[in-house]
Amino acid sequence: MNKARAVILLAIKSFSSLIALVLLMVVIHEGAHFVAAVIMRVPIASFTWFDPHYFAPVFVSGSTERTLGYKVVSYAGGLVTGGVLLAILVVKGEWFKQSLYRWLLGFYMATFGFWQICQGILEGAFHDMYIAHATNILSLSYCVGYASAALGMALYWIFMPGVKGLLIGKERQD
């Protein structure tokens, strides 16, 4: 197989894996909110795509008083998703060192794992701000999320063999 074809195949495979990972993250994130609400017996008025609406939570009622259940449910989505992604990286670390494609998949997982943990903290601790600015990709909460994703990228780059190391190792095998 020539190099151009191999690069195109890697790009297609990597991009489709990225899309699948993002969809899986959304399902885990929102599912964690729902499961946490059920476990904590927080009554759910409705469950919409990006935000479960509880009976009279702070962003609906205007009340600054929140119960433990609401806090746990708000934190759960990002913390569970980020925890799952980073746990997979730790447990299966050797698997991500075997090829450039797997290294890229791990890179995505580290990036989104740190971003999801940050989103969980922001969603739980600063829920009003998080919801109010959810559609503005330049808001403070998004910028903090971008910084945490960059931290995940940097740590992955430091602790895993870099792309250059994988390519040199592959050339030696050929």
Secondary structure, DSSP 8 states (H G I E B T S, - for coil): --HHHHHHHHHHHHHHHHHHHHHHHHHHHHHHHHHHHHHTT--EEEE-SS-EEESS-HHHH--S---HHHHHHHHHHHHHHHHHHHHHHHHTGGGGGS-HHHHHHHHHHHHHHHHHHHHHHHHHHTHHHHHHTTT-TTSHHHHHHHHHHHHHHHHHHHHS--HHHHHHHHHHH-
